[in-house]
Amino acid sequence: MTTKPKLLIVDGMALLFRSFFASAAMGHFIRLPDGTPTNGAQGFVRHVLTAQSLMQPTHMAVCWDMGSHTFRNDLFDGYKANRPAPPEEMLPQFDMAKNLSAQIGWQNFGVPGMEADDLIGSMIEKWQNDADITVISGDKDLLQLLNPSTQIAFTKKGYTEYDVYTDTRFKEEYGIEPAQFAQVKAFMGDSSDGYPGVKGIGPKQALTLIQTYGSIDNVLASLDELKPGQRTKIRDNMEMLKLSHELATIHTGVPIEADLANLVLQDYEQQTFIVLEEQGFTLISKQARSLYSLV
């Protein structure tokens, strides 16, 4: 019996932001000789190098947002509108992180108008029967993508600790199928993404509604069974409920211009990291040497 490929899908933007803010809080911007800050970009690479050594994937893809405007902004002006602009020190690090990723030999993916989540969902849809998939992210929205061959490893602490969700764990904890999670989000809304869902319905009530009725449509068909207060809230926010569901649903049909064979991880060459060190990325070089015995 042949062993299935192990595909690691990395939410590049999630790791970049996490690495930036973890070190920026202490004023550690780790600048290049010309003054350009590198803390987020180097942290992202070091995180991925460590994850690779821990998880031992055979294949890997790194997914990125391509600018802040997506089709969700076209659906709803308020989508992510409450998020502050990235700090000035972070601005040069978006391209830097992608360039470092490519230089090391990782495959980057990004589609204008779509979010990294949509690419991750589309990769899972495309390769769920061909590979065992692990996604690294900090974004709980991805729970809706879980299936028997896909697990989500949520970043927890440092570069080595993860909170791993499988399809089975999700069903035990939530009492619904992963695909129903976007319908829960539609009722409860998401303050960080800036859409309200149904005002007055929080996470517990939202989950109970989907556990009880199975879908938004079934809740709407059963409004007369609900308590008067709940019924009124849903009736008053019907349009926003439907829009919130659209915003919360991850697209799984984005064309992925690659075959699984394109994502095979190659052995690292010492020269790659010597060049990076010469460019000023000393922390990356040090991490690679310690993890992969590059001498």
CORURGI-V755809 format. One record per residue. N is the residue number from 0. RES is the residue in three letters. SS is DSSP state (H for helix, E for strand, - for the rest). BURIAL is b if it has 9 or more other ideal C-beta (glycine too) atoms within 8 Angstrom, else e. Layout:
# CORURGI-V755809
n = {N,N}
res = {RES,RES}
ss = {SS,SS}
burial = {BURIAL,BURIAL}
This chain:
# CORURGI-V755809
n = {0,1,2,3,4,5,6,7,8,9,10,11,12,13,14,15,16,17,18,19,20,21,22,23,24,25,26,27,28,29,30,31,32,33,34,35,36,37,38,39,40,41,42,43,44,45,46,47,48,49,50,51,52,53,54,55,56,57,58,59,60,61,62,63,64,65,66,67,68,69,70,71,72,73,74,75,76,77,78,79,80,81,82,83,84,85,86,87,88,89,90,91,92,93,94,95,96,97,98,99,100,101,102,103,104,105,106,107,108,109,110,111,112,113,114,115,116,117,118,119,120,121,122,123,124,125,126,127,128,129,130,131,132,133,134,135,136,137,138,139,140,141,142,143,144,145,146,147,148,149,150,151,152,153,154,155,156,157,158,159,160,161,162,163,164,165,166,167,168,169,170,171,172,173,174,175,176,177,178,179,180,181,182,183,184,185,186,187,188,189,190,191,192,193,194,195,196,197,198,199,200,201,202,203,204,205,206,207,208,209,210,211,212,213,214,215,216,217,218,219,220,221,222,223,224,225,226,227,228,229,230,231,232,233,234,235,236,237,238,239,240,241,242,243,244,245,246,247,248,249,250,251,252,253,254,255,256,257,258,259,260,261,262,263,264,265,266,267,268,269,270,271,272,273,274,275,276,277,278,279,280,281,282,283,284,285,286,287,288,289,290,291,292,293,294}
res = {MET,THR,THR,LYS,PRO,LYS,LEU,LEU,ILE,VAL,ASP,GLY,MET,ALA,LEU,LEU,PHE,ARG,SER,PHE,PHE,ALA,SER,ALA,ALA,MET,GLY,HIS,PHE,ILE,ARG,LEU,PRO,ASP,GLY,THR,PRO,THR,ASN,GLY,ALA,GLN,GLY,PHE,VAL,ARG,HIS,VAL,LEU,THR,ALA,GLN,SER,LEU,MET,GLN,PRO,THR,HIS,MET,ALA,VAL,CYS,TRP,ASP,MET,GLY,SER,HIS,THR,PHE,ARG,ASN,ASP,LEU,PHE,ASP,GLY,TYR,LYS,ALA,ASN,ARG,PRO,ALA,PRO,PRO,GLU,GLU,MET,LEU,PRO,GLN,PHE,ASP,MET,ALA,LYS,ASN,LEU,SER,ALA,GLN,ILE,GLY,TRP,GLN,ASN,PHE,GLY,VAL,PRO,GLY,MET,GLU,ALA,ASP,ASP,LEU,ILE,GLY,SER,MET,ILE,GLU,LYS,TRP,GLN,ASN,ASP,ALA,ASP,ILE,THR,VAL,ILE,SER,GLY,ASP,LYS,ASP,LEU,LEU,GLN,LEU,LEU,ASN,PRO,SER,THR,GLN,ILE,ALA,PHE,THR,LYS,LYS,GLY,TYR,THR,GLU,TYR,ASP,VAL,TYR,THR,ASP,THR,ARG,PHE,LYS,GLU,GLU,TYR,GLY,ILE,GLU,PRO,ALA,GLN,PHE,ALA,GLN,VAL,LYS,ALA,PHE,MET,GLY,ASP,SER,SER,ASP,GLY,TYR,PRO,GLY,VAL,LYS,GLY,ILE,GLY,PRO,LYS,GLN,ALA,LEU,THR,LEU,ILE,GLN,THR,TYR,GLY,SER,ILE,ASP,ASN,VAL,LEU,ALA,SER,LEU,ASP,GLU,LEU,LYS,PRO,GLY,GLN,ARG,THR,LYS,ILE,ARG,ASP,ASN,MET,GLU,MET,LEU,LYS,LEU,SER,HIS,GLU,LEU,ALA,THR,ILE,HIS,THR,GLY,VAL,PRO,ILE,GLU,ALA,ASP,LEU,ALA,ASN,LEU,VAL,LEU,GLN,ASP,TYR,GLU,GLN,GLN,THR,PHE,ILE,VAL,LEU,GLU,GLU,GLN,GLY,PHE,THR,LEU,ILE,SER,LYS,GLN,ALA,ARG,SER,LEU,TYR,SER,LEU,VAL}
ss = {-,-,-,-,E,E,E,E,E,E,E,H,H,H,H,H,H,H,H,H,H,H,H,H,-,-,-,-,-,-,E,-,-,-,-,-,E,-,H,H,H,H,H,H,H,H,H,H,H,H,H,H,H,H,H,-,-,-,E,E,E,E,E,-,-,-,-,-,-,E,H,H,H,H,H,-,-,-,-,-,-,-,-,-,-,-,-,H,H,H,H,-,H,H,H,H,H,H,H,H,H,H,H,H,-,-,-,E,E,-,-,-,E,-,-,H,H,H,H,H,H,H,H,H,H,H,H,-,-,-,E,E,E,E,E,E,E,-,-,H,H,H,H,H,H,-,E,-,-,E,E,E,E,E,E,E,E,-,-,-,E,E,E,E,E,-,H,H,H,H,H,H,H,H,-,-,-,H,H,H,H,H,H,H,H,H,H,H,-,E,-,-,-,-,E,-,-,-,-,-,-,-,H,H,H,H,H,H,H,H,H,H,H,-,-,H,H,H,H,H,H,-,H,H,H,-,-,H,H,H,H,H,H,H,H,H,-,H,H,H,H,H,H,H,H,H,H,H,-,-,-,-,-,-,-,-,-,-,-,H,H,H,H,E,-,-,-,-,-,H,H,H,H,H,H,H,H,H,-,-,-,H,H,H,H,H,H,H,H,H,H,H,-,-,-}
burial = {e,e,e,e,b,b,b,b,b,b,b,b,b,b,b,b,b,b,b,b,e,e,b,b,e,e,e,e,b,b,b,e,e,e,e,e,b,b,b,b,b,b,b,b,b,b,b,b,b,b,b,b,b,e,b,e,b,e,b,b,b,b,b,b,b,e,e,e,e,b,e,b,b,e,b,b,e,e,b,b,e,e,e,e,e,e,e,e,b,b,e,e,b,b,e,b,b,b,e,b,b,b,b,b,e,b,b,b,b,b,b,e,e,b,e,b,b,b,b,b,b,b,b,b,b,e,b,b,e,e,b,b,b,b,b,b,b,e,e,e,b,b,b,b,b,b,b,e,b,b,b,b,b,b,b,e,e,e,e,e,e,b,e,b,b,e,b,e,b,b,b,e,e,b,e,b,e,b,e,b,b,b,b,b,b,b,b,b,b,b,e,e,e,b,b,e,b,b,b,e,b,e,e,e,b,b,b,e,b,b,e,e,e,e,b,b,e,b,b,b,e,b,b,e,e,b,e,e,e,b,b,e,b,b,e,e,b,b,e,b,b,b,b,b,b,e,b,b,e,b,b,b,e,b,e,b,e,b,e,b,e,e,b,e,b,e,e,b,e,e,e,b,b,b,b,b,b,e,e,e,b,e,b,b,b,e,b,b,b,e,b,b,e,b,e}
